[in-house]
Amino acid sequence: MGVENQAGAGTGRRSPRPDGMEPLFELHPEGGQVMVTRFECGTVAKLLYMVLLHLRIKRDVHRIAEGLIGSRVIIDWRRRVMLSISLWPDIDSVYSMGSVPRHIAGSRIPGRLGVRTTCGVFCFAGDWRRVMFGSPTEPRTPFLPVDQ
């Protein structure tokens, strides 16, 4: 018998995990954060505007904010949705976006346009071997070189 995961709960779908195998999540905020912001634009015109606005703001965030490792945008033109994904080495660096005037001003624009947004902070939860298989492997963030 397999273990049902939450996504498959009540649907009859089986989890691909072996019997009794439960993921082990131990948060390590010092290991980095991933920010994911979703913009549900509703129209292609609003989506295009948000993409262009994001490109303009992104330049300032890269230049002014401390610690940004990198960022990418994923666009779903059919659903008129944009996802902004950014990588940060620690939570203090995430707060440095507050020192970027264009980001502060730009954060008010989606609401004025009727663009719905949500954002999540995803924290480093450990080495994949420990999370998936309970290995005694020490947490090592991929944001640092392997030798450190």
N, C-alpha and C positions, 0 to 999 in steps of 0.2 A: 504494500500500500504506500502510495506517495503522500506527501504532505501538501494540503491545499494552501496556496499563498492567498493573501488578501485580495489581490486582483482577480483571482479565480474563485473566491469564496462564493458558494451558492450557485456557481455556473456549471459545476460538474467538471471543469477543467482541472487537470492535475498539475502540480508543481513539478518542475524538472529536478528539484532537489532530491537527493537520496533520503530514505527514511530517517527521521530523527535529526536531520541536518538543519540547524537553524543559524542564520547569519548572526555574527557577533559585531555589533556596532558600538564602538567606544569613541566618543567625540574627542578630537584633538584640535581645538581652535587654533593653536599655534602652528598647525600644519597647513593652514590655508583655507580660503573660502572661495566658493563659486557663487556669483550673483546671477540670477536669471530673471529678467524682466520681460513680461509679456504685454504686448500692445495689440489690442483688438480694435482695428481701425474702422471696420464697417464698409468703407469705400476705397477704391483704388487710389483716388485723389488724396485721401487722408493718409493712406499707407505710404504713398510716395513722399508726401510732405514729411511724415515721421522718419522715413529713411534718410532723407536729406538733412533734416534737423539732427538726427543721431550722428551722422558723419561729421557735421560741424562741431557738435558738442564733444565727440570722441577725441578730436584733435586737442582740445583744451584739457580734457581729462588726462590724456597721455602726457601732456606737457606740464601740467600743474600738480595733479594728484601724486601722492607718494606711494610707490609700491606696486602700481598696476603692472601685472605680468603680461596681460594681453586680453583682447576682447574680440568678439565676432558677432555678427548679426546673421540670423537665419530668417528668411522671408518666405512665407507661404502666401503667394499671390492669390491663389484660389480662395482661401479662407480670409484673406486680408488681415493677416496676423504677422507681427514681427517679434522675434525673440532676440533680446540682447543678452549675451553671455560674457561675463568678465571674470578673470582669475586674479585673486589677491593673495598675498603671502600671509596676511594676518588680519584680524578684525580692525585694528587701528588704521591700516591702509585703506580699508573700505570707508571709514569715516573721513578720510582725506578728500573724498569727493565733495564734502561740504565746503572745501576751500576753493572750489571751481565756480566762479560767478555764473558762467554760461550754463553749467549743469543745474545750478539752483534755479535760474530763470527758466530754463528749458523744462524743468520738472513740472511746471505749472501749465504748460501748453496742452498736453493730452486732454486734461479735464475740460479745458476751454473748447476743444475741438469735438468733444463727445467721444474721445478714444478711451476705452476702458483699459485699465492697467492692473497688473498684479506683479509682485516681485517676491522672490524667495532667496534666502541665504542658505547655501549648502556647505556644511562644514566637513573637513577631512575626518573620516571615520576609521582610519586604520589601513594597514597593508592588506591588499586583496586576499592574500593567503589566510590571514587571521579572520577577516570578515567572512569569507566564504566557507572556510574549512576549519576554523578554530585553531590554526597553527600558532605556536608560541612566538611567531615572528614579531619583532618590535615594530611599532609604527614608524614609517619613514615616508615623509611627504614627497611626492614627485616634483614639487616645486624647487627642491634642492638637488644638487648633484648626488649621485648614488654613493660616492665615496665619503660623504660627510656624515 
